[in-house]
Amino acid sequence: MMKIIRKPEDVFNELVEQIKSIILTSRIKVRAVVNDELLQSYWNIGKQIIEKDQEGNLRAEYGTKLLIKLSRQLTKELGKGFSRSNLQNMRNFYTTYQKCQTLSGKLSWSHYCELISLEDTDKRSFYEKETINSNWSVRELQRQMNTSLYERLLLSDGKANKEMVLKLSREGQILETATDVIKDPYVFEFLGIPESKPILEKDLEEKLIRHIEDFLLELGKGFMFVGSQQRITLGNKHNYVDMVFYNKILKAYVLIDLKTRKLNHTDVGQINAYLNYYKTEINEETDNAPIGIILCTSKDEIEAEYALGGLSNQVFASSYVLYLPDKEMLLQQVKDVLNDDAERNQP
């Protein structure tokens, strides 16, 4: 058997890759250990502050003075990282997560600083699960909180109830059906378009493509961008789907039709034809039925109900906004829906 003589440069390159792999794997392990130790240290510091605070005086002004004095002394002796606000975060960290075992090493201190700002336990649990499940950076977590993802998911199909609240808090967002990927409204604040400025559909599409990473984050888990203006030939006429994505979790193409106006019932017929084409011409045997989403500035609920009803394809109409939603308004809407649900279920 003839022995293969390898080139010296190939041997060298292989050695470099092996060493890089060892170092990078080691660094990941070290970061994980350091992160765990940091979280436990900050949790213990918060515990000590609470215990000494309660031992001395329960008045709020005493706690404030304690943190100011503590910050100065620790900064003097240990350096940065002990500002009054950071010590306050450590204090809140302990009061929010009173069992150290519940902390996740998959989240950083910066993640927890965002999470402890949420007073609602179910909401905080949802964002915690989603950050872990979707591997959100701190910036991505901040955006999802600022755009009220939790409330939008609860309101998306108009059926918010206590079971939905508990499911989201226990598991995060689980994608099982097409309905699970839909939000209403979608928030495109990352485009920087003034609310009052009119925009053409072509320009909206171009801006979404330029900000595709932000758009994918807004769409949610499992989305991959396939392309824009994807041609569909029906008869002798060429048609174009504004944006096409593929969701690897649902194993389905997602076709998006952009409208810079209110939903019209004729829009539904158009995207329904596109879905039939994809189902017949594009889908592989392993693909599930494609999903169609019409993104519009607004919709009449009754017209949308009749236009979308009775279709064999999965077609949804959602509105989008170009600014951060009013959190108080969304919170009130969720409360109203939950209250209505509770009244209906009363004996």
Secondary structure, 3 states (H helix, E strand, C coil): CCCCCCCHHHHHHHHHHHHHHHHHHHHHHHHHHHHHHHHHHHHHHHHHHHHHHHHHCCCHHHHHHHHHHHHHHHHHHHCCCCCHHHHHHHHHHHHHCCCHHHCCCCCCHHHHHHHCCCCCHHHHHHHHHHHHHHCCCHHHHHHHHHCCHHHHHHHCCCCCCHHHHHHHHHHCCCCCCHHHHCCCCEECHHHCCCCCCCCCHHHHHHHHHHCHHHHHHHHCCCEEEEEEEEEEEECCEEEEEEEEEEECCCCEEEEEEECCCECCHHHHHHHHHHHHHHHHHHCCCCCCCCEEEEEECECCHHHHHHHHCCCCCEEEEEEEECCCCCHHHHHHHHHHHHHHHHHHCCC
